[in-house]
């Protein structure tokens, strides 16, 4: 039987791990979207 505090900490670690993965995925998407927008603007400016 695992002590409650340990299992709670484990659950919290798992949750924060998934949250970090989710945030990183979102960051990647917005980063690539921003790069794409900047590229379009830059190419539009230089035409």
Backbone as JSON Lines, residues from 0, in Angstrom:
{"i":0,"aa":"X","n":[0.85,-1.2,0.0],"ca":[0.0,0.0,0.0],"c":[0.89,1.25,0.0]}
{"i":1,"aa":"X","n":[0.65,2.11,-0.92],"ca":[1.44,3.33,-1.04],"c":[0.85,4.41,-0.15]}
{"i":2,"aa":"X","n":[1.69,5.12,0.6],"ca":[1.18,6.23,1.4],"c":[0.48,7.26,0.52]}
{"i":3,"aa":"X","n":[-0.53,7.89,1.06],"ca":[-1.36,8.81,0.28],"c":[-0.53,9.98,-0.26]}
{"i":4,"aa":"X","n":[0.37,10.5,0.58],"ca":[1.14,11.67,0.15],"c":[2.02,11.31,-1.04]}
{"i":5,"aa":"X","n":[2.57,10.08,-1.06],"ca":[3.41,9.66,-2.17],"c":[2.6,9.54,-3.45]}
{"i":6,"aa":"X","n":[1.44,8.89,-3.36],"ca":[0.63,8.72,-4.55],"c":[0.13,10.08,-5.05]}
{"i":7,"aa":"X","n":[-0.16,10.99,-4.12],"ca":[-0.61,12.32,-4.52],"c":[0.52,13.05,-5.25]}
{"i":8,"aa":"X","n":[1.72,12.94,-4.72],"ca":[2.87,13.58,-5.38],"c":[3.1,12.97,-6.75]}
{"i":9,"aa":"X","n":[2.97,11.64,-6.85],"ca":[3.14,10.96,-8.13],"c":[2.11,11.46,-9.14]}
{"i":10,"aa":"X","n":[0.85,11.53,-8.69],"ca":[-0.22,12.01,-9.57],"c":[0.07,13.44,-10.02]}
{"i":11,"aa":"X","n":[0.53,14.27,-9.08],"ca":[0.83,15.66,-9.41],"c":[1.96,15.72,-10.44]}
{"i":12,"aa":"X","n":[2.99,14.89,-10.25],"ca":[4.12,14.88,-11.19],"c":[3.65,14.46,-12.57]}
{"i":13,"aa":"X","n":[2.85,13.4,-12.63],"ca":[2.33,12.94,-13.92],"c":[1.53,14.06,-14.59]}
{"i":14,"aa":"X","n":[0.66,14.7,-13.81],"ca":[-0.19,15.74,-14.36],"c":[0.64,16.9,-14.88]}
{"i":15,"aa":"X","n":[1.6,17.35,-14.09],"ca":[2.42,18.48,-14.52],"c":[3.26,18.08,-15.74]}
{"i":16,"aa":"X","n":[3.67,16.81,-15.81],"ca":[4.42,16.34,-16.97],"c":[3.56,16.44,-18.22]}
{"i":17,"aa":"X","n":[2.31,15.98,-18.12],"ca":[1.43,16.06,-19.29],"c":[1.12,17.51,-19.63]}
{"i":18,"aa":"X","n":[0.94,18.34,-18.61],"ca":[0.69,19.76,-18.85],"c":[1.86,20.38,-19.59]}
{"i":19,"aa":"X","n":[3.08,20.05,-19.18],"ca":[4.26,20.61,-19.84],"c":[4.32,20.16,-21.29]}
{"i":20,"aa":"X","n":[4.03,18.88,-21.54],"ca":[4.03,18.39,-22.92],"c":[3.0,19.15,-23.74]}
{"i":21,"aa":"X","n":[1.81,19.34,-23.16],"ca":[0.74,20.06,-23.85],"c":[1.16,21.48,-24.17]}
{"i":22,"aa":"X","n":[1.74,22.16,-23.17],"ca":[2.18,23.55,-23.36],"c":[3.28,23.61,-24.42]}
{"i":23,"aa":"X","n":[4.2,22.66,-24.38],"ca":[5.27,22.65,-25.38],"c":[4.71,22.45,-26.78]}
{"i":24,"aa":"X","n":[3.72,21.57,-26.92],"ca":[3.09,21.36,-28.22],"c":[2.44,22.65,-28.7]}
{"i":25,"aa":"X","n":[1.73,23.32,-27.79],"ca":[1.08,24.58,-28.15],"c":[2.13,25.61,-28.56]}
{"i":26,"aa":"X","n":[3.21,25.68,-27.79],"ca":[4.29,26.63,-28.1],"c":[4.85,26.35,-29.49]}
{"i":27,"aa":"X","n":[5.09,25.07,-29.79],"ca":[5.61,24.72,-31.11],"c":[4.66,25.2,-32.19]}
{"i":28,"aa":"X","n":[3.37,24.93,-32.01],"ca":[2.39,25.32,-33.03],"c":[2.38,26.83,-33.23]}
{"i":29,"aa":"X","n":[2.32,27.58,-32.13],"ca":[2.27,29.03,-32.26],"c":[3.59,29.56,-32.8]}
{"i":30,"aa":"X","n":[4.69,28.91,-32.44],"ca":[6.0,29.34,-32.95],"c":[6.05,29.18,-34.46]}
{"i":31,"aa":"X","n":[5.62,28.01,-34.95],"ca":[5.63,27.78,-36.39],"c":[4.63,28.69,-37.1]}
{"i":32,"aa":"X","n":[3.49,28.93,-36.47],"ca":[2.5,29.83,-37.06],"c":[3.09,31.24,-37.17]}
{"i":33,"aa":"X","n":[3.78,31.69,-36.14],"ca":[4.39,33.01,-36.16],"c":[5.47,33.08,-37.23]}
{"i":34,"aa":"X","n":[6.28,32.04,-37.35],"ca":[7.31,32.01,-38.39],"c":[6.67,32.1,-39.76]}
{"i":35,"aa":"X","n":[5.59,31.37,-39.96],"ca":[4.9,31.36,-41.25],"c":[4.36,32.75,-41.56]}
{"i":36,"aa":"X","n":[3.74,33.38,-40.56],"ca":[3.2,34.73,-40.76],"c":[4.32,35.71,-41.07]}
{"i":37,"aa":"X","n":[5.41,35.64,-40.31],"ca":[6.54,36.53,-40.56],"c":[7.08,36.33,-41.97]}
{"i":38,"aa":"X","n":[7.17,35.06,-42.38],"ca":[7.68,34.75,-43.71],"c":[6.77,35.36,-44.77]}
{"i":39,"aa":"X","n":[5.44,35.19,-44.6],"ca":[4.5,35.75,-45.57],"c":[4.64,37.27,-45.64]}
{"i":40,"aa":"X","n":[4.74,37.9,-44.46],"ca":[4.86,39.36,-44.42],"c":[6.16,39.78,-45.09]}
{"i":41,"aa":"X","n":[7.24,39.08,-44.75],"ca":[8.55,39.44,-45.29],"c":[8.57,39.26,-46.81]}
{"i":42,"aa":"X","n":[8.06,38.14,-47.29],"ca":[8.03,37.89,-48.74],"c":[7.11,38.9,-49.41]}
{"i":43,"aa":"X","n":[6.0,39.22,-48.75],"ca":[5.08,40.22,-49.3],"c":[5.75,41.59,-49.4]}
{"i":44,"aa":"X","n":[6.59,41.92,-48.42],"ca":[7.28,43.21,-48.42],"c":[8.32,43.27,-49.53]}
{"i":45,"aa":"X","n":[9.0,42.16,-49.78],"ca":[10.14,42.2,-50.71],"c":[9.73,42.01,-52.16]}
{"i":46,"aa":"X","n":[8.47,41.69,-52.43],"ca":[8.06,41.5,-53.84],"c":[8.08,42.82,-54.59]}
